[in-house]
Every structure is written in C-alpha cells, then in structure tokens.
C-alpha cells in the first residue's frame, strides 16, 4: 500500500464529506427557514403555528451547532492522523508504560488515552447541546448533578465492560495467527448479542427507573393487540424519561422471552389509549417484518467485512504511514491498527450512509402499513403528529437532506403512504 496515495485519499475523503455535510446542512436551513412563516397546507388545521415555528427554530439551532461540531471533528481527526497527534501520544504512552508494565498494558492505556482525550474534546459540545440548546427549547430536564452522575456511571461501565473486551480482542489479534480477525469477530459478535439480552434488565436500570405499567385499561389494550398480532412480551414498563428530557418515545428491547415494551412517561402523558395502541402496533410491525433480525444480520455481516479489511490493513506498513503513524518496531501494533481503523473508516463510510438511511425509511413505511392493518391509521397519524410537535421535528425538511440523512420518513410522506393525506384529523393538538 502506497502511504502517499492513502494520505491523499484520506484527506480528500475528509474534505469531500465535510463539504457535502455543510452543503446539505445549508440546504436544510434554507428550506426550513423559507417555510417557517406558515404551517404547510396539509397540516394547517391541526398543527399550531407556534409549534411549527418552534420546530423550525429548533431545527436551525441544531444544524448550526452541527456545522461547528463537524468542522471541529474534522480538524481533530486530521490532528490525530496526518498531523501526528496519535504518533506523539503513542510515543508518550510507550515511554511511560511499556518498560514497566509490558505490551498489553501499553496497548490498553493507549486506547484508553485516545478515548479520554476524545471524550474531553467532545464534552463542551455535549454540555452546550444539553444545557443551552435543549434548555432553550424546553426539552432539557437534566440537572448538572444528574449529568455528572450519568457521565461517571457511563465511564465506569465503559471501563468495566470495554476494558476486558478490548483486552480479549487484542489478545486474539496476538495469539491466533493470520486469521485472527475471524476469531475477534466471533468474540465481539457474541458479546453484542449477549448485551442485547442483558441490557434491558442489567444496564438500562443503572440510568433510568423502570416501573410496571400501572394503567390496567391500557395494559389490557396492549395485551389484546399483542395477542391479535401473535406476540408476547415479558412485561410493559414505564421509563422516567422526563428526568432528563421532555422528548417522548416508546420502544421494544431485548430478544426472545426477554422482550419488553417500554414507554417513556412523557409519551403516556401526551397520547391517549388509542394513540398508544397505534404506536405499539407500529413497533410490532418491525418485529413482524423481522426488521430487528435483519438489522442484526446486517450489523454482523458489516462487522465481519470490517474485521477482514482490518486483518489485511494491519499487515500493511503503508496503512500506518499513510495515516501519520510510524509502526512500532519493538512491540505490537495491534492497538495502533484498531485506532487508525476506527479513525480512518468513517470519512469513507459517509458516502454509503444514504443507503442505510433508505433501508431504514423503507422499514418505517412497512411498520406503518402493519399498524394501519392492526390498529386505526388515523390514531397513528394523530400520535405521529403529536410526537413530531413534542419533539419539535420540522414538517418541512429539504427533500435531498431527507434522502441523505433521515432514518424515518417525513410526516407528510408517512401520512400519504397511510392513505390519509386528505382525511381531516381533528383533535391532534392536546
């Protein structure tokens, strides 16, 4: 591998991806701003102008922050790689650790140092997003103390789980020969599947409180719906999402017998029983069409391809040199290979991200159709519009921006697909 060619390709990918991101963001900003003054005709009777303008302002504020964040992220990425930041940090960690504690400690601490620096660099943006942007629009319910507690918990959890997992991957890379990437992929895949099972009952309760759904009438409705659709769940729970945010949601989590239905408390306060049933029918549609299983298969296949690529790149000195790092001569380069791969891949993957967004939108249409056949489509539309309003989601996105980024179709497209574009939907606002 020619390091000069890789350096040029990497720099070009970063520059091109940033330019496209900025171009799409400015298109979205212009489109949303141009339609801010009036609610679209299809929603004029059911969406208040104040809510529509709040959604426009929220969208614009997020886009402005996103532009600054992306520019900063691109500069940091170039600093880590082509400008020698990772090479310098690698030398420092080697000098401090290698002779004293050995190669595994050096590799673990190198990765840990990169994660720590990256987290510190991202922290100001996250703080601004939470305590300024979300606060400005009335969504943030997180206190500084709760934010700090969550940060401490997630950090300790990352060390407790991520540390041993990283050590296992690094050991596999060192001990299993040229085809280490197959074994590493198998180990990581097993961990990811296990995490999907234990997350609902072990990890999620560390951050949120989950209580059984106490509304007997609503429990009866959702149980009846699930029986009609041939599904079972281990329980129906309410999550205290309002502790951190005013945003509302509902989701399935877990696999097999461990599946559970979780409602944000904010969602139950906003939707009536008919609308909750329609939202749940949509979520059941994802399971009926095996979207979750298909996404897991796609995730596993993608990670296998990624590990195979890494297995080859890790043996190419041009890979290291092209991304600004001189390979180690006296110790393992496995940690360096992992870090450079994680840094170098995203700028190239950006260009295929619209494919995955398109697949996700297709799944949403299918889930909506399933909900239409197993609940009232008008109730689903009313629920969607309430959620769009409560989450300040714009009703007037730029079509090209949608195609590139949106994992869910815009409200107008979903309503049209449900066949209700011309049906009056009275009573949407609370």
N, C-alpha and C positions, 0 to 999 in steps of 0.2 A: 504494500500500500504506500503510495506516494504521499508523504506528510504535507507537502505544499498544496497538492490538489485537495486533500481533506480540509486543510485550513481555509482555503478559498471557498470550498463548497459549504463549510460550516458557517463562515462569515456571511456568505450570500443567503443561506437559509435563514439566519437570524434577521438580516436586514429585510429580506423579502417578506418574512412572516410579520415583522413589525409594521412595515408599510401597509400590508394588506389589513392588519388589525386596525391601524389608525384610519385607513380609508373606510372600512366598514363601520367603525365607530362614528366617524363624522357623517356618513350617510344616515345612520340610525338617528343621530342627534338632529340633523336637519329635518328628517321625515317626521319625527315625533314633535319637534318644535313647530313645524308647519301645520300640524293638526291639533295643536294644543287648545286653540280658541273655541272649538266646538266638539261636542260628542259626535262620533260617527252616526250617520242617519239610522243605521240598523239598531243602535243602542240608545238613541236619543230619548226614548220614552222610559227607559229602565235604569240608566246609569246617570247619576247626578253629575253636573258639570264640574262641581268641586272635586269629586272623586277622580274624574277623568284628568283634570289638571294636576292633581296631586300625583297621579301615576306618571304623567309626563315629566313633572319636575323631578320625581324620584329616579326615573329612568335616566334623565340627563345628568343628574348628580353622580349616579353610579358609573356612567360612561366616562365622565371627566376624571373621576378617580381611577378608573380602569386604564385610561390612556397614560396617566402618570405612573401607575403601578407597572404597566407593561414596559414602558421606557426604562424605568429603573431596573426591572428584572432583566431586560436585555443587556443593560450595562453591567450588571452584576455577573451575568453569565459569561460575557466576554472577559471580565476581570478574573473570574475563576480559571478560565481556559487560556485563551490566546494571549492575555496579558500576564500570565504566570502566577496567579493567586494560588491555585491548587499546588503548583510546583513548590512555591515558597512554603506553604503550610505543611506539605509533605516533608520537606527538609527539617522544619522545626520539630514536628512530631517524632521523626526518626531520631534526631539528636537527643530529645528528651526521654524517649521511651524505649527504643529498640534495644540498646545495650543492657538496660536494666531489667526489662520485663519480657523481652522476646518479640517474635514476629506477630503472633496473634494479638497481643496487647497493642502493638503498634497499629495494626490494621483496624482494630475496633475503635481505638481512640482517634485515628484519622477520620473515619467515617463520622464518629460522634462529633468531632470538632467542626466538620463541614456542616452537619445538621444544626449544630448550635449556632454557628455564625449565620447560616441561612435563616434560622428562626428569629434571631435578633434583628436581622435586616428587614424581615417581613413584619416584625412586631409593630412598628409605627403605623403601617398601613392598616393593620387589623384593628389597632386601637382607634384610629381615625374613623374607620368604617363603622365600628361598633358604637363609639361614644359621641361621634359628631354626625355622621351621615344617617345612621339608623335612628339616632336620638332626634335629629332634626325632623324626621318624618313620623315620629311617634311609635316606632317599632321596637326600639331597644328597651328592654326591661332588666338588663343585666347591670348589677352594681359592680364597682371596681373590685370589691372584695370577692364577689362570685366569679368575676373574670379571672382574678388571680388564682382562686381555688381551682377553677377548671384548668387553667394553664399548668398548675402544679400537678394535678391529677394526671393530665394527659402526658406530661413529661415523664413522670414516674412510671406510668403504664407503658409508655414507649420504650423506656429503658428496660423494664421488667420483661416485656414481651419481645421487643425488637432486638435487644442485645443478644439473647440466646439464639434467636432466629438468624441474625446476621452471622454470629459465630458458627452456626451449623452450616450455613451456605459457604462461608469462607473455608471451613474445614473440608467440605465436599469438593470445592474447587481445587484444594491442595492434594487431596488424598485419593481421588477416584479416577485419575488419568485424563486422557484426551476427551473422553465423552462425559466429563463431569457435569456438563450443562443439562444432560437428561436427568441425572440424579438430583441436581439442585432444583430443577423444575418440578420434579415429583414431590420433593420435600416441601417446597413453597406452596404447591397446589394443595397438598394435604392440609397444610396449616390454614390456608384460605378457606377451604371447605369446613374445617373444624370451627374456625372463627365464626362462620355464618350460623353455626348451630349454637355456639355458646354465647354469642354477642347479646341476644335478647335477654338472657337470664343472668349473665355474669357481668358484662362490661357496661351495657346501657344503664343499669340501675346505679352505677357509680356516679353518673352525671345527672340523671333525672329520676323523679319519683313516678312509679307506675302503680296505679290503683285499679282494681277491677271496675268495669263499667257498672255504675250503680243504678242507672235508669232501667228498670225492669221492662218497661214498654219498648224501649229502644233495643235492649238485649233480645227480646222476643222477635222484633222485626229483623235484626241482622242474622239471628239464628235461622229464622224461616227462610231468608234469602239464601243463606249458605246451603241449607238443606235442598232448596229448589235447584241450586246450581251444582250440587254434588260435592261440596267442600266441607271440611272440618277444620276447626282451629282449636288450639289449646286454651284460648281464653280471649276475652275482649278487655282491653285496658285503656285507661286514660292517662296521658303523659302531661306533666306540668310544664308544657312548652311556654306558658305565659311567664315563667320565672325569668326567661331570657329574652323572649321576643313576642311581639304581637302577631307575627305571621302564623298562619294556620295550615294544618296538613293532616293527613291520615296515611297509614302505610301498613303493609304486611311485612313481617320479618320472620326469619327462621326457615327451617326446612322440615319437610315430613311432619311428624307428630309434634314437632316443636314450633310449628307456625302459630303466630299470634297476630291479632288485629290490634293496632294501636291508633288511638285518636288523640290528637292534640286537644287540650282543654279549650283552647281558643276556637277550634273548629266546632266543637259541640255548642259553644255559646252563640255561634253565628248561624248555624244551619238548623233547620227543623228536621223532624224524623224522616220525612220523605226524601229530603235532600241528602241526608247522611246515608240512607239506603242506596241512593243512586251513586254516590261517591264510592261506597263499598262495592257496588256492582261493577264499577269501572275497575277497581283494583282486582276483583275476582277475574275480570276479563284478561288481565295479564297472566294469571295462572292458567286459565282455560286455554289460552293460546300458547302456553309454555314459553312466554317471553323471558321469565326468570331463568329457566333452564337453558334456553338458547343463549342468553347473555353470559351465563356461567361457562358454557361450552366455548363461546367466542373469546371470553377472557382467558380461559385455559389455553386455547389454541394460539392466541396472540402472545401470551407469555412464553409458550414453547418456542415460537418463532423468534421472540426476543432473546431467549437464552441461547438458542442456536447461533444467532448472529453474534451475541457476546462471546460465545465459545470460540468463534473464529477471530473476532477482533482482538481478544485478549492475547492472541499469539502474534499479533502484528505490531512491530515497533512503530510503524508509521501511524498507527491509531493513537498512540500516546504522544508522539512528537507532533502530530498534526493538530492535537488539541492542547498543546502548550506544556506538556509534561515530559521530562526525561525519565524513562523507565528505571526502576531500581536495579542495581547490579548485584547487590548483596543480600536482598531479601525479596519476598513475594510481591508481585504487582497486582494481586487479586483485588485488593481494596481499591487501588487506583483504577483498575479496569471497571469495577462496578460504578464508581463515582463518575468517571468520564462517560460511561454509557448512559447513566441517568441524566447527566447534563447535556450530552450531545444529541440524544434522540428526540426530545420534544420539538426543537425547531423544524425537524424534517417531518415528524408526525402531524404537525399542524396542518399540512396540506391535504391530509386524508381525513381530517376530523369531520368535514361535511358529510362524508359517507356514513359515519356512525350517527351523526345527528339525524340524517334522513331515515336511517333504520329505526331510531327511537321514535320519530314522529309517526312512522308507519305503525309501530306498535300501539301508540296512543290512539290512533284512529280505530284500530281493531278493538281496543279495550272500550272505547266509547260505543262502538257498534254492539258489543256484548252487553254493555249496560243498557242500551236502548231496548234490547230484546228481553232483558230480565228485570227492568225497573222502568220508571217513567222518564222518557227522554227530556221532557220539559223540566222535571225536577233536577236532572243532571245539569241542564243548561243554567237553571237558576243557581244551583250550587257553584258551578264554574264561575259565573259572573260575580257572585259574592266573594269567592276566593280571589278572583282577579282584582276586585275592588279592595279587599282587605290586604292583599299583598302588594298593592299599587303596581300591578302589571299593566303596561300600556296596551291599549286596544288598537294602536296604530303603529305597529312596527314596520320598519323598512323590509320589503319582501326579500331582498338579497341578503340582508342581515339574518332574516329568519332561516333562509336556506343554509346559511353557513353555520349558524350557532344554535338555533332553537332545538332543544330536545323534545319540546311539546309544541304542537301547532298553535297558532294564534287563536284567540277566542272566536273570531269571525269564521275562520276555516273550520273549527270544530263544530260550531253551530250549523254551518251549511252542510257539513258531512252528516250531521244528525237529521237533516231534513227539516230544521226548524227555523231557517233564516227568515221566513215571512210569518212566523207564528207569534202573536203577541204573548209576552211573558210577563204578565202583570205581577207586581209584588216582589220583584227581585230585591230592591233595597230593603234593609231591615226597618 
